[in-house]
Amino acid sequence: MADIHKEDSRGTLIVTGAGRGIGSARAKLAGARGFYVAVNYARNGQAAADVARHIVSSGGRAMVIRADISREREIVRLFESAERELGPITGLVNNAGITGGFARVEAVSSVTLTQVLR
């Protein structure tokens, strides 16, 4: 983590699903704009670590936190860890999610719908 003083930060931002795609881009942008960034992931720790390394190498501060946002206990741990390590949470980019694949609505199972909505 870069040595940025608290008064230099715009606050702490949690970005869920930050290991790739839109989440990765939002996390990097937040770091560039002066936020401390909690880079959340559920499966690809290497991708999330790459995002955090990018933020730190650009002069920002970031940490990687694994948490499945469909599980309440893990969400609580995500917020507690981010706040403990980076300071008070001032924002959330709620980016993580799944699509459940591609199908016509009538072909989607109730199990898949439940997973998507979680």
GUBAMAR-471951 format. One line per field, with one value per residue: residue in three letters; chain; x, y, z of N, C-alpha, C in turn. Coordinates in nm, 3 decimals. Layout:
REM residues N
residuo <- c(ALA,...)
cadena <- c(A,...)
n_X <- c(X,...)
n_Y <- c(Y,...)
n_Z <- c(Z,...)
ca_X <- c(X,...)
ca_Y <- c(Y,...)
ca_Z <- c(Z,...)
c_X <- c(X,...)
c_Y <- c(Y,...)
c_Z <- c(Z,...)
//
This chain:
REM residues 118
residuo <- c(MET,ALA,ASP,ILE,HIS,LYS,GLU,ASP,SER,ARG,GLY,THR,LEU,ILE,VAL,THR,GLY,ALA,GLY,ARG,GLY,ILE,GLY,SER,ALA,ARG,ALA,LYS,LEU,ALA,GLY,ALA,ARG,GLY,PHE,TYR,VAL,ALA,VAL,ASN,TYR,ALA,ARG,ASN,GLY,GLN,ALA,ALA,ALA,ASP,VAL,ALA,ARG,HIS,ILE,VAL,SER,SER,GLY,GLY,ARG,ALA,MET,VAL,ILE,ARG,ALA,ASP,ILE,SER,ARG,GLU,ARG,GLU,ILE,VAL,ARG,LEU,PHE,GLU,SER,ALA,GLU,ARG,GLU,LEU,GLY,PRO,ILE,THR,GLY,LEU,VAL,ASN,ASN,ALA,GLY,ILE,THR,GLY,GLY,PHE,ALA,ARG,VAL,GLU,ALA,VAL,SER,SER,VAL,THR,LEU,THR,GLN,VAL,LEU,ARG)
cadena <- c(A,A,A,A,A,A,A,A,A,A,A,A,A,A,A,A,A,A,A,A,A,A,A,A,A,A,A,A,A,A,A,A,A,A,A,A,A,A,A,A,A,A,A,A,A,A,A,A,A,A,A,A,A,A,A,A,A,A,A,A,A,A,A,A,A,A,A,A,A,A,A,A,A,A,A,A,A,A,A,A,A,A,A,A,A,A,A,A,A,A,A,A,A,A,A,A,A,A,A,A,A,A,A,A,A,A,A,A,A,A,A,A,A,A,A,A,A,A)
n_X <- c(0.082,0.048,0.202,-0.012,-0.154,-0.427,-0.566,-0.531,-0.695,-1.002,-1.178,-1.298,-1.368,-1.567,-1.550,-1.739,-1.698,-1.460,-1.248,-1.237,-1.343,-1.607,-1.605,-1.330,-1.236,-1.376,-1.271,-0.999,-1.023,-1.136,-0.924,-0.736,-0.858,-0.825,-0.945,-0.931,-0.926,-1.121,-1.084,-1.293,-1.358,-1.485,-1.404,-1.167,-0.882,-0.627,-0.672,-0.800,-0.592,-0.414,-0.552,-0.548,-0.269,-0.219,-0.350,-0.200,0.058,0.017,0.017,-0.189,-0.399,-0.487,-0.665,-0.717,-1.007,-1.163,-1.493,-1.812,-2.080,-2.337,-2.378,-2.462,-2.299,-2.043,-2.052,-2.072,-1.822,-1.659,-1.715,-1.636,-1.362,-1.261,-1.312,-1.164,-0.899,-0.871,-1.018,-1.312,-1.601,-1.700,-1.828,-1.985,-1.952,-2.163,-2.115,-2.084,-2.221,-2.432,-2.541,-2.678,-2.672,-2.776,-3.098,-3.441,-3.696,-3.898,-3.760,-3.584,-3.476,-3.618,-3.421,-3.195,-3.294,-3.317,-3.044,-2.942,-3.083,-2.992)
n_Y <- c(-0.117,0.223,0.511,0.709,0.979,1.004,1.248,1.301,1.136,1.070,0.919,0.588,0.338,0.066,-0.175,-0.407,-0.721,-0.655,-0.757,-0.777,-0.649,-0.410,-0.359,-0.370,-0.154,0.058,0.044,0.103,0.364,0.494,0.470,0.629,0.871,0.934,0.784,0.540,0.200,-0.086,-0.380,-0.607,-0.956,-1.277,-1.517,-1.503,-1.443,-1.367,-1.191,-0.982,-0.908,-0.810,-0.579,-0.430,-0.402,-0.240,-0.003,0.068,0.092,0.315,0.509,0.504,0.365,0.041,-0.261,-0.614,-0.807,-1.105,-1.204,-1.340,-1.190,-1.280,-1.385,-1.308,-1.301,-1.287,-1.044,-0.867,-0.915,-0.821,-0.541,-0.477,-0.547,-0.378,-0.124,-0.137,-0.159,0.045,0.269,0.475,0.378,0.535,0.505,0.285,0.066,-0.131,-0.377,-0.652,-0.958,-1.205,-1.336,-1.563,-1.695,-1.727,-1.722,-1.773,-1.615,-1.792,-2.027,-2.020,-2.153,-2.182,-2.208,-2.090,-1.827,-1.755,-1.759,-1.551,-1.328,-1.316)
n_Z <- c(0.000,-0.076,0.074,0.179,0.337,0.573,0.546,0.281,0.141,-0.032,0.094,0.177,-0.051,-0.139,-0.386,-0.533,-0.698,-0.831,-0.975,-1.252,-1.574,-1.566,-1.288,-1.225,-1.378,-1.253,-0.994,-1.039,-1.142,-0.921,-0.739,-0.873,-0.846,-0.584,-0.381,-0.119,-0.186,-0.152,-0.292,-0.402,-0.446,-0.554,-0.668,-0.838,-0.724,-0.813,-1.027,-0.888,-0.718,-0.907,-0.989,-0.749,-0.723,-0.945,-0.867,-0.638,-0.750,-0.895,-0.711,-0.527,-0.265,-0.173,-0.099,-0.108,-0.081,-0.022,-0.068,-0.085,-0.212,-0.196,0.044,0.362,0.600,0.492,0.360,0.575,0.694,0.485,0.485,0.748,0.746,0.544,0.655,0.893,0.795,0.602,0.674,0.748,0.563,0.273,0.037,-0.205,-0.473,-0.612,-0.783,-0.833,-0.952,-1.112,-1.427,-1.484,-1.718,-2.065,-2.177,-2.272,-2.081,-1.987,-1.983,-1.777,-1.473,-1.141,-0.949,-1.072,-1.101,-0.828,-0.753,-0.915,-0.816,-0.556)
ca_X <- c(0.000,0.123,0.196,-0.100,-0.207,-0.573,-0.621,-0.517,-0.792,-1.141,-1.256,-1.281,-1.470,-1.569,-1.598,-1.763,-1.671,-1.361,-1.136,-1.234,-1.450,-1.652,-1.559,-1.188,-1.223,-1.425,-1.175,-0.879,-1.060,-1.152,-0.789,-0.675,-0.925,-0.790,-1.013,-0.875,-1.016,-1.133,-1.105,-1.363,-1.373,-1.537,-1.338,-1.037,-0.797,-0.514,-0.721,-0.822,-0.460,-0.360,-0.619,-0.492,-0.130,-0.227,-0.385,-0.085,0.170,-0.020,0.023,-0.307,-0.400,-0.590,-0.651,-0.800,-1.089,-1.251,-1.623,-1.924,-2.182,-2.468,-2.376,-2.464,-2.184,-1.925,-2.069,-2.037,-1.677,-1.604,-1.723,-1.554,-1.221,-1.228,-1.312,-1.052,-0.771,-0.865,-1.089,-1.458,-1.654,-1.772,-1.899,-1.995,-1.988,-2.222,-2.097,-2.081,-2.347,-2.429,-2.654,-2.752,-2.666,-2.866,-3.213,-3.570,-3.745,-3.973,-3.667,-3.497,-3.526,-3.633,-3.289,-3.114,-3.350,-3.279,-2.902,-2.924,-3.136,-2.909)
ca_Y <- c(0.000,0.347,0.591,0.825,1.017,1.007,1.374,1.303,1.045,1.114,0.823,0.448,0.289,-0.077,-0.209,-0.551,-0.775,-0.561,-0.825,-0.768,-0.575,-0.280,-0.345,-0.339,-0.017,0.150,0.042,0.177,0.505,0.543,0.485,0.744,0.993,0.960,0.698,0.413,0.106,-0.226,-0.455,-0.730,-1.062,-1.401,-1.636,-1.485,-1.361,-1.313,-1.074,-0.876,-0.863,-0.728,-0.449,-0.360,-0.364,-0.126,0.116,0.101,0.138,0.449,0.601,0.494,0.266,-0.059,-0.394,-0.716,-0.878,-1.207,-1.216,-1.372,-1.095,-1.343,-1.440,-1.195,-1.303,-1.243,-0.901,-0.800,-0.924,-0.732,-0.404,-0.463,-0.553,-0.256,-0.011,-0.155,-0.139,0.163,0.383,0.475,0.356,0.653,0.474,0.147,0.035,-0.264,-0.424,-0.798,-1.025,-1.307,-1.325,-1.689,-1.747,-1.667,-1.807,-1.704,-1.609,-1.912,-2.140,-2.002,-2.229,-2.106,-2.212,-1.987,-1.697,-1.730,-1.726,-1.419,-1.224,-1.308)
ca_Z <- c(0.000,-0.083,0.196,0.161,0.467,0.578,0.496,0.136,0.083,-0.048,0.169,0.142,-0.143,-0.165,-0.520,-0.541,-0.831,-0.885,-1.037,-1.397,-1.640,-1.515,-1.151,-1.231,-1.429,-1.150,-0.884,-1.082,-1.151,-0.784,-0.685,-0.940,-0.798,-0.445,-0.284,-0.079,-0.253,-0.113,-0.416,-0.365,-0.544,-0.499,-0.723,-0.902,-0.638,-0.889,-1.101,-0.790,-0.674,-1.017,-0.981,-0.632,-0.756,-1.036,-0.788,-0.552,-0.834,-0.944,-0.598,-0.442,-0.157,-0.201,-0.041,-0.171,0.018,-0.079,-0.004,-0.172,-0.170,-0.179,0.180,0.456,0.689,0.416,0.336,0.701,0.706,0.384,0.534,0.869,0.706,0.470,0.748,0.986,0.727,0.515,0.731,0.731,0.428,0.224,-0.085,-0.249,-0.611,-0.600,-0.920,-0.846,-0.982,-1.218,-1.519,-1.490,-1.855,-2.163,-2.207,-2.267,-1.943,-1.951,-1.972,-1.660,-1.357,-1.016,-0.882,-1.136,-1.062,-0.690,-0.751,-0.976,-0.729,-0.436)
c_X <- c(0.088,0.105,0.118,-0.160,-0.359,-0.631,-0.611,-0.624,-0.929,-1.234,-1.228,-1.400,-1.456,-1.623,-1.614,-1.741,-1.565,-1.245,-1.128,-1.347,-1.480,-1.602,-1.412,-1.166,-1.266,-1.326,-1.050,-0.907,-1.073,-1.015,-0.720,-0.734,-0.908,-0.864,-0.920,-0.974,-1.006,-1.175,-1.165,-1.366,-1.433,-1.457,-1.195,-0.950,-0.680,-0.556,-0.742,-0.689,-0.394,-0.421,-0.561,-0.349,-0.127,-0.255,-0.266,0.031,0.144,-0.025,-0.096,-0.290,-0.516,-0.560,-0.749,-0.876,-1.180,-1.380,-1.728,-2.041,-2.324,-2.481,-2.358,-2.340,-2.058,-1.932,-2.028,-1.886,-1.607,-1.602,-1.635,-1.405,-1.178,-1.217,-1.193,-0.919,-0.759,-0.934,-1.237,-1.501,-1.735,-1.849,-1.894,-2.029,-2.033,-2.228,-2.111,-2.220,-2.327,-2.552,-2.738,-2.751,-2.766,-2.976,-3.339,-3.621,-3.816,-3.883,-3.575,-3.558,-3.538,-3.501,-3.200,-3.163,-3.311,-3.133,-2.876,-2.969,-3.060,-2.796)
c_Y <- c(0.125,0.426,0.719,0.855,1.029,1.134,1.387,1.219,1.111,1.022,0.683,0.401,0.138,-0.096,-0.361,-0.599,-0.694,-0.627,-0.811,-0.678,-0.439,-0.258,-0.307,-0.194,0.085,0.158,0.123,0.326,0.566,0.565,0.607,0.876,1.015,0.879,0.584,0.310,-0.034,-0.302,-0.591,-0.828,-1.184,-1.521,-1.613,-1.388,-1.298,-1.187,-0.956,-0.821,-0.776,-0.588,-0.367,-0.315,-0.243,0.003,0.161,0.154,0.275,0.551,0.596,0.391,0.171,-0.186,-0.486,-0.790,-0.977,-1.212,-1.244,-1.285,-1.152,-1.403,-1.327,-1.189,-1.252,-1.094,-0.822,-0.800,-0.832,-0.588,-0.382,-0.462,-0.425,-0.137,-0.019,-0.118,-0.006,0.286,0.377,0.462,0.478,0.625,0.326,0.144,-0.110,-0.327,-0.575,-0.853,-1.130,-1.288,-1.451,-1.749,-1.678,-1.766,-1.720,-1.713,-1.738,-2.035,-2.130,-2.073,-2.139,-2.104,-2.101,-1.848,-1.660,-1.690,-1.586,-1.309,-1.212,-1.213)
c_Z <- c(0.000,0.046,0.168,0.297,0.460,0.518,0.344,0.066,0.070,0.028,0.120,0.059,-0.156,-0.306,-0.524,-0.684,-0.904,-0.958,-1.188,-1.447,-1.579,-1.373,-1.144,-1.275,-1.324,-1.033,-0.919,-1.090,-1.012,-0.719,-0.744,-0.891,-0.648,-0.340,-0.243,-0.129,-0.194,-0.239,-0.378,-0.482,-0.475,-0.546,-0.773,-0.823,-0.712,-0.965,-1.006,-0.740,-0.781,-1.015,-0.866,-0.659,-0.849,-0.959,-0.705,-0.635,-0.893,-0.831,-0.504,-0.332,-0.181,-0.123,-0.109,-0.061,-0.056,0.001,-0.111,-0.128,-0.167,-0.039,0.281,0.545,0.619,0.382,0.460,0.719,0.607,0.435,0.656,0.835,0.636,0.564,0.844,0.919,0.652,0.572,0.698,0.584,0.387,0.095,-0.119,-0.397,-0.607,-0.740,-0.937,-0.876,-1.089,-1.305,-1.522,-1.629,-1.945,-2.197,-2.211,-2.124,-1.902,-1.935,-1.850,-1.540,-1.234,-0.939,-0.938,-1.098,-0.918,-0.680,-0.807,-0.880,-0.597,-0.460)
//
